[in-house]
Amino acid sequence: MLAVTVSPKFQVVIPQSVREQLKIKAGHKLQVLAYENRIELLPIEKPKTLRGFLPGIETDVPREDDRV
């Protein structure tokens, strides 16, 4: 298990192995969530990078006859 120390300015350093695994680079934005008794950091993805992340999903939507 990895551990980090909170600095006097309330900063933490994300360990290199985690940054490499999640491909986090300097300048990337992370969403911070307080969940139960923990803090979660989630990378914020640009909508453009999410295009095509669900290959094979059914996109046909049945329409009512008057909604053509």
C-alpha positions in Angstrom: 0.0 0.0 0.0 1.3 3.4 -0.9 1.1 6.3 1.6 1.6 10.0 1.2 2.2 12.8 3.7 0.2 16.0 3.8 2.5 19.1 3.7 1.9 22.1 5.9 0.2 23.7 2.9 -2.1 20.7 2.7 -0.5 19.4 -0.5 0.2 15.7 -1.3 2.4 14.2 -4.1 0.8 11.4 -6.1 3.3 8.6 -6.2 5.1 8.1 -9.6 3.8 4.5 -10.0 0.2 5.8 -9.7 0.8 8.7 -12.0 2.2 6.3 -14.6 -0.6 3.8 -14.2 -3.3 6.4 -14.7 -1.3 8.5 -17.2 -1.5 11.6 -15.1 0.7 14.4 -16.4 1.4 17.9 -14.9 -1.5 20.2 -15.6 -4.1 17.4 -15.7 -7.2 18.2 -13.7 -8.6 15.8 -11.0 -12.0 15.8 -9.4 -11.8 15.6 -5.6 -14.6 13.6 -3.9 -15.0 13.1 -0.1 -16.7 9.7 0.1 -17.5 8.2 3.5 -14.1 8.2 5.3 -11.8 8.7 2.3 -10.7 11.1 -0.4 -10.9 10.0 -4.0 -9.2 11.7 -6.9 -10.7 11.1 -10.3 -9.1 12.2 -13.6 -11.4 14.6 -15.5 -11.6 13.4 -19.1 -12.3 15.8 -22.0 -15.5 14.8 -23.8 -13.6 14.4 -27.0 -11.4 11.6 -25.4 -14.5 9.6 -24.5 -15.7 9.3 -28.1 -15.9 5.6 -29.0 -15.3 4.2 -25.5 -18.4 1.9 -25.8 -17.7 0.0 -29.1 -20.6 -2.2 -30.2 -23.3 -0.4 -28.2 -26.7 -0.5 -29.8 -27.6 3.0 -31.0 -30.9 2.3 -32.7 -33.7 3.8 -30.7 -37.3 2.7 -31.5 -39.4 5.8 -32.4 -43.1 6.3 -32.3 -44.7 6.6 -35.8 -45.4 10.3 -35.3 -41.8 11.1 -34.3 -40.0 10.3 -37.6 
